[in-house]
Amino acid sequence: MAVKIRLTRKGTKKKPFYRIVAADIESPRDGKFLELLGTYDPMVEPNAITLKEDRIKYWLGEGAKLSNTVQSILKQKGVSHA
């Protein structure tokens, strides 16, 4: 099973709120996921980001791929993903 760390959208229309999750690569965007790894709220200034860094590193160690958006969020927070 291929795993991807990506965002799922929550919140209402014009007020998005995102969860950072580890999900099977074939599951839909807002569908079933394996583990909740953090949150991202773009509606507040500065953007509110919470991460479970140890779990993100675990999934990366297991071979999970990052979406482009999550990769930029991790870079912004200073979490190394190499």
C-alpha positions as CSV (number, residue, x, y, z in Angstrom):
1,M,0.0,0.0,0.0
2,A,1.4,3.4,-1.1
3,V,1.0,6.2,1.5
4,K,0.9,9.9,0.9
5,I,1.0,12.7,3.4
6,R,-1.6,15.3,2.2
7,L,-4.3,17.7,3.2
8,T,-8.0,17.0,3.7
9,R,-10.4,19.9,3.6
10,K,-12.8,20.7,6.4
11,G,-14.7,23.8,7.4
12,T,-17.4,25.6,5.5
13,K,-17.7,27.4,2.2
14,K,-15.1,30.2,2.0
15,K,-13.7,29.3,5.4
16,P,-11.4,26.4,4.8
17,F,-9.6,24.4,7.5
18,Y,-7.3,21.5,6.6
19,R,-6.1,18.4,8.3
20,I,-2.7,17.0,7.5
21,V,-3.1,13.2,7.2
22,A,-1.4,10.0,6.1
23,A,-3.7,8.4,3.6
24,D,-3.6,5.6,1.1
25,I,-2.7,7.1,-2.3
26,E,-5.9,5.7,-3.8
27,S,-8.4,7.0,-1.2
28,P,-10.3,10.2,-2.1
29,R,-9.2,13.6,-0.8
30,D,-11.7,13.8,2.0
31,G,-12.1,10.1,2.5
32,K,-10.6,7.5,4.8
33,F,-7.1,8.2,6.1
34,L,-4.6,6.2,8.2
35,E,-3.6,8.8,10.8
36,L,-4.1,12.5,11.6
37,L,-0.7,14.3,11.6
38,G,-1.6,17.9,12.1
39,T,-3.8,20.8,11.1
40,Y,-3.4,23.9,8.9
41,D,-5.7,27.0,9.2
42,P,-5.0,29.5,6.4
43,M,-7.8,31.9,7.6
44,V,-5.8,33.3,10.6
45,E,-2.8,35.6,10.4
46,P,-0.2,34.1,10.7
47,N,-1.3,30.8,9.4
48,A,-2.0,28.4,12.3
49,I,-0.1,25.1,11.8
50,T,0.2,22.3,14.3
51,L,2.2,19.2,13.5
52,K,3.0,15.8,15.1
53,E,6.7,15.9,13.9
54,D,7.6,12.5,15.3
55,R,4.7,10.8,13.5
56,I,5.5,12.6,10.2
57,K,9.1,11.4,10.4
58,Y,7.8,7.9,11.1
59,W,5.6,7.9,8.0
60,L,8.4,9.3,5.9
61,G,10.7,6.5,7.2
62,E,8.0,4.0,6.1
63,G,8.2,5.5,2.5
64,A,5.3,7.9,2.5
65,K,5.4,10.6,-0.2
66,L,4.6,14.3,0.5
67,S,2.1,16.4,-1.5
68,N,3.6,19.7,-2.8
69,T,1.5,21.7,-0.3
70,V,2.5,19.7,2.7
71,Q,6.1,19.8,1.6
72,S,5.9,23.7,1.6
73,I,4.1,23.7,5.0
74,L,6.9,21.5,6.5
75,K,9.5,23.7,5.0
76,Q,7.8,26.8,6.5
77,K,7.8,25.1,9.9
78,G,11.4,24.0,9.6
79,V,10.8,20.3,9.7
80,S,13.4,18.4,7.7
81,H,12.0,15.6,5.6
82,A,15.1,14.3,3.9
